[in-house]
Amino acid sequence: MAIDPDESMQSDAFDPASNHLDARIDTVRTWALRRRHELVVTRHDTGAVELRTDAGRQEQAGRLLAQVHDELHSKTVMEFFRDWRLIS
């Protein structure tokens, strides 16, 4: 029985995390009225927050968001969650 290469390629297709997750920086005010930046990763299907963590100052937050977007495009959901220690 011959294997159709098109079917094989589809079953092994890379499914990037960016198809399922999105990332943004939220700016929140603390009780002392200071601004704080948080990295927030949410699910596309439910909008549920999967990750919320301090993102540092504005410049750091921008670099962190760029890094996370790169990872969402280059990793699967499982790889992303493992790297960010959301699963063991």
Backbone as CSV, one residue per row, in Angstrom:
resi,resn,N_x,N_y,N_z,CA_x,CA_y,CA_z,C_x,C_y,C_z
1,MET,0.840,-1.184,0.000,0.000,0.000,0.000,0.882,1.243,0.000
2,ALA,0.668,2.138,-0.929,1.479,3.351,-1.042,0.943,4.441,-0.125
3,ILE,1.866,5.225,0.414,1.496,6.352,1.270,1.474,7.604,0.411
4,ASP,0.389,8.318,0.481,0.262,9.575,-0.257,1.081,10.646,0.478
5,PRO,2.113,11.220,-0.167,2.946,12.216,0.502,2.176,13.444,0.967
6,ASP,1.126,13.832,0.237,0.335,14.994,0.660,-0.357,14.730,1.988
7,GLU,-0.908,13.533,2.153,-1.563,13.193,3.418,-0.536,13.119,4.536
8,SER,0.621,12.549,4.265,1.667,12.445,5.265,2.128,13.822,5.716
9,MET,2.307,14.740,4.770,2.752,16.087,5.117,1.699,16.811,5.936
10,GLN,0.438,16.618,5.635,-0.616,17.288,6.387,-0.682,16.764,7.808
11,SER,-0.508,15.484,7.997,-0.604,14.937,9.348,0.587,15.359,10.201
12,ASP,1.729,15.650,9.569,2.914,16.079,10.297,3.089,17.593,10.275
13,ALA,2.098,18.294,9.786,2.214,19.748,9.621,2.456,20.421,10.969
14,PHE,3.302,21.422,10.943,3.612,22.213,12.125,2.435,23.137,12.424
15,ASP,1.949,23.098,13.645,0.835,23.946,14.061,1.357,24.947,15.084
16,PRO,1.690,26.171,14.655,2.279,27.129,15.581,1.305,27.567,16.669
17,ALA,1.873,27.868,17.804,1.075,28.333,18.943,0.303,29.600,18.611
18,SER,0.802,30.381,17.659,0.119,31.630,17.287,-1.254,31.371,16.671
19,ASN,-1.509,30.136,16.235,-2.849,29.789,15.743,-3.843,29.647,16.891
20,HIS,-3.352,29.571,18.126,-4.208,29.294,19.274,-4.081,30.314,20.405
21,LEU,-2.951,31.027,20.434,-2.675,31.940,21.544,-2.306,33.315,21.013
22,ASP,-2.561,34.333,21.834,-2.165,35.696,21.491,-1.479,36.293,22.710
23,ALA,-0.621,37.273,22.486,0.096,37.926,23.584,-0.051,39.435,23.453
24,ARG,-0.074,40.086,24.608,-0.160,41.546,24.635,0.489,42.038,25.930
25,ILE,0.720,43.332,25.977,1.191,43.976,27.203,0.043,44.808,27.753
26,ASP,-0.313,44.557,28.994,-1.307,45.382,29.686,-0.577,46.324,30.624
27,THR,-1.043,47.549,30.707,-0.514,48.511,31.661,-1.546,48.653,32.766
28,VAL,-1.128,48.365,33.989,-2.027,48.446,35.140,-1.446,49.424,36.151
29,ARG,-2.321,49.974,36.929,-1.877,50.885,37.993,-1.871,50.128,39.320
30,THR,-0.816,50.321,40.079,-0.705,49.693,41.388,-1.451,50.539,42.413
31,TRP,-1.520,50.045,43.617,-2.202,50.785,44.679,-1.511,52.126,44.923
32,ALA,-0.213,52.228,44.593,0.531,53.480,44.751,0.424,54.357,43.494
33,LEU,-0.475,53.991,42.579,-0.741,54.707,41.336,0.452,54.709,40.370
34,ARG,1.339,53.758,40.543,2.427,53.588,39.583,1.938,52.697,38.449
35,ARG,2.532,52.881,37.288,2.186,52.028,36.148,3.073,50.780,36.185
36,ARG,2.434,49.669,35.903,3.139,48.401,35.838,2.758,47.721,34.535
37,HIS,3.719,47.086,33.877,3.466,46.403,32.609,3.441,44.902,32.848
38,GLU,2.423,44.261,32.314,2.282,42.815,32.449,2.154,42.173,31.075
39,LEU,2.847,41.057,30.899,2.674,40.235,29.714,1.462,39.352,29.950
40,VAL,0.544,39.341,28.987,-0.670,38.537,29.100,-0.786,37.672,27.844
41,VAL,-0.901,36.360,28.047,-1.097,35.421,26.941,-2.490,34.823,27.103
42,THR,-3.300,34.939,26.055,-4.680,34.449,26.104,-4.946,33.445,24.992
43,ARG,-5.991,32.662,25.186,-6.432,31.685,24.189,-7.345,32.373,23.181
44,HIS,-7.228,31.994,21.915,-8.114,32.540,20.878,-9.553,32.065,21.080
45,ASP,-9.737,30.779,21.418,-11.086,30.212,21.435,-11.948,30.700,22.591
46,THR,-11.361,30.907,23.759,-12.165,31.290,24.926,-11.813,32.659,25.497
47,GLY,-10.654,33.177,25.115,-10.194,34.430,25.696,-9.592,34.264,27.080
48,ALA,-9.510,33.022,27.553,-8.979,32.755,28.893,-7.497,33.128,28.961
49,VAL,-7.101,33.659,30.102,-5.707,34.026,30.327,-4.927,32.771,30.711
50,GLU,-3.886,32.469,29.936,-3.025,31.322,30.222,-1.774,31.746,30.980
51,LEU,-1.358,32.991,30.799,-0.149,33.489,31.446,-0.307,34.974,31.695
52,ARG,0.047,35.393,32.896,0.102,36.816,33.242,1.314,36.975,34.143
53,THR,2.266,37.799,33.689,3.490,37.969,34.464,4.038,39.375,34.275
54,ASP,4.823,39.821,35.232,5.427,41.139,35.168,6.311,41.233,33.926
55,ALA,6.219,42.342,33.214,6.989,42.522,31.985,8.076,43.587,32.127
56,GLY,8.251,44.126,33.308,9.300,45.117,33.520,8.897,46.503,33.045
57,ARG,9.895,47.322,32.814,9.663,48.692,32.327,9.191,48.658,30.876
58,GLN,8.774,49.798,30.371,8.189,49.870,29.032,9.117,49.291,27.957
59,GLU,10.409,49.638,28.005,11.349,49.134,27.004,11.496,47.616,27.117
60,GLN,11.597,47.124,28.347,11.717,45.682,28.577,10.451,44.967,28.122
61,ALA,9.313,45.575,28.394,8.031,44.972,28.023,7.932,44.819,26.506
62,GLY,8.390,45.820,25.771,8.367,45.744,24.315,9.247,44.624,23.793
63,ARG,10.440,44.484,24.366,11.340,43.398,23.949,10.765,42.040,24.316
64,LEU,10.169,41.936,25.498,9.569,40.673,25.926,8.416,40.289,25.013
65,LEU,7.586,41.241,24.662,6.460,40.957,23.770,6.954,40.487,22.405
66,ALA,7.994,41.112,21.873,8.561,40.686,20.589,9.087,39.259,20.686
67,GLN,9.756,38.937,21.792,10.272,37.577,21.993,9.137,36.571,22.047
68,VAL,8.084,36.899,22.783,6.948,35.982,22.920,6.253,35.793,21.573
69,HIS,6.081,36.862,20.809,5.476,36.716,19.474,6.320,35.800,18.593
70,ASP,7.650,35.952,18.650,8.531,35.054,17.890,8.328,33.607,18.317
71,GLU,8.247,33.375,19.625,8.058,32.019,20.134,6.693,31.455,19.748
72,LEU,5.666,32.283,19.771,4.337,31.807,19.391,4.303,31.379,17.925
73,HIS,5.101,32.023,17.092,5.138,31.679,15.669,6.065,30.500,15.362
74,SER,6.994,30.201,16.262,7.991,29.173,15.971,7.856,27.909,16.812
75,LYS,6.929,27.889,17.766,6.755,26.728,18.644,5.306,26.276,18.632
76,THR,5.110,25.017,18.998,3.759,24.520,19.201,3.259,25.016,20.557
77,VAL,1.982,24.841,20.820,1.421,25.234,22.117,2.129,24.489,23.239
78,MET,2.331,23.182,23.068,2.988,22.390,24.121,4.412,22.881,24.364
79,GLU,5.156,23.173,23.312,6.519,23.671,23.474,6.513,25.020,24.185
80,PHE,5.610,25.899,23.801,5.514,27.207,24.437,5.183,27.058,25.918
81,PHE,4.195,26.221,26.239,3.824,26.025,27.637,4.967,25.420,28.441
82,ARG,5.687,24.470,27.866,6.833,23.879,28.575,7.900,24.936,28.841
83,ASP,8.239,25.724,27.828,9.283,26.738,27.984,8.908,27.796,29.016
84,TRP,7.648,28.122,29.103,7.200,29.115,30.069,6.756,28.464,31.379
85,ARG,7.001,27.177,31.489,6.735,26.395,32.710,5.255,26.414,33.110
86,LEU,4.385,26.455,32.102,2.950,26.361,32.377,2.530,24.914,32.524
87,ILE,3.374,24.009,32.021,3.209,22.572,32.237,4.588,21.990,32.496
88,SER,4.616,20.841,33.144,5.928,20.228,33.412,6.208,19.097,32.454
